[in-house]
Structure formats: structure tokens, C-alpha cells
Amino acid sequence: MFPNYDQLPESAKHVLMDIGYNVGSGTLSASKSPKFVKAVRSGNWLEAMNQMDWGNNQVDSQGRPFRGLRERNKRRQEAWA
């Protein structure tokens, strides 16, 4: 998926591992997240950050947002800022 993984900055590697673990490697596929994958492959961290919105709009059965997902995505984005 990321042939240049070994050359990525450590912060990018950590974010990719976190995303893969928490949302699944399938979500990181070029078919499901093409803009994100393209941004990572080209080293465009700003665009990669803009594409990280997995779970931001999800709500629980009471209609409340999953605060933990939003916080986790915020930390991921900050890691690439």
C-alpha cells in the first residue's frame, strides 16, 4: 500500500499504524481512501491531514458524537502538522 513506508517520517509511520489498528487496514486502501493514500505516497502531509476524517461524523445510539474518535483524529493530525 505504501511502498515508500521505510522512508516516511517517524510521525507518519506512527499515524499510519494507529489508523490501521483503529479503523482497519482496509480503510487505508487506495479504493476506500484514494486521496489519503495519494497524499501519503507523495509526502503531502497537509492533504493527508485533511483526508483523516474517519469517525468524525459518527454518533452513538443516543445521537451523541463519538468524542474519542474526534480526539484521536485531532492527535493524528497534530502529529503531521
Contacts in CASP RR format, 6 or more apart in sequence:
PFRMAT RR
TARGET T0000
AUTHOR 0000-0000-0000
METHOD contacts of the structure
MODEL  1
MFPNYDQLPESAKHVLMDIGYNVGSGTLSASKSPKFVKAVRSGNWLEAMN
QMDWGNNQVDSQGRPFRGLRERNKRRQEAWA
1 25 0 8 1.000
1 28 0 8 1.000
1 29 0 8 1.000
1 30 0 8 1.000
1 37 0 8 1.000
2 8 0 8 1.000
2 16 0 8 1.000
2 37 0 8 1.000
2 40 0 8 1.000
2 41 0 8 1.000
3 41 0 8 1.000
4 41 0 8 1.000
5 13 0 8 1.000
5 16 0 8 1.000
8 16 0 8 1.000
8 40 0 8 1.000
8 43 0 8 1.000
11 79 0 8 1.000
11 80 0 8 1.000
12 40 0 8 1.000
12 43 0 8 1.000
12 45 0 8 1.000
12 48 0 8 1.000
12 79 0 8 1.000
12 80 0 8 1.000
14 79 0 8 1.000
15 76 0 8 1.000
15 79 0 8 1.000
15 80 0 8 1.000
16 28 0 8 1.000
16 40 0 8 1.000
18 72 0 8 1.000
18 76 0 8 1.000
19 27 0 8 1.000
19 28 0 8 1.000
19 52 0 8 1.000
19 54 0 8 1.000
19 76 0 8 1.000
20 26 0 8 1.000
20 27 0 8 1.000
20 28 0 8 1.000
22 72 0 8 1.000
23 54 0 8 1.000
23 55 0 8 1.000
26 32 0 8 1.000
27 33 0 8 1.000
27 54 0 8 1.000
28 36 0 8 1.000
28 37 0 8 1.000
29 37 0 8 1.000
30 37 0 8 1.000
30 38 0 8 1.000
33 51 0 8 1.000
35 47 0 8 1.000
35 51 0 8 1.000
36 48 0 8 1.000
36 51 0 8 1.000
36 52 0 8 1.000
38 44 0 8 1.000
38 47 0 8 1.000
39 45 0 8 1.000
39 47 0 8 1.000
39 48 0 8 1.000
39 50 0 8 1.000
39 51 0 8 1.000
40 48 0 8 1.000
45 80 0 8 1.000
46 80 0 8 1.000
48 80 0 8 1.000
49 76 0 8 1.000
49 77 0 8 1.000
49 80 0 8 1.000
49 81 0 8 1.000
52 73 0 8 1.000
52 76 0 8 1.000
52 77 0 8 1.000
53 73 0 8 1.000
54 69 0 8 1.000
54 73 0 8 1.000
55 66 0 8 1.000
55 69 0 8 1.000
55 70 0 8 1.000
55 73 0 8 1.000
56 65 0 8 1.000
56 69 0 8 1.000
56 70 0 8 1.000
56 73 0 8 1.000
57 65 0 8 1.000
58 65 0 8 1.000
58 66 0 8 1.000
58 69 0 8 1.000
59 65 0 8 1.000
59 66 0 8 1.000
60 66 0 8 1.000
END
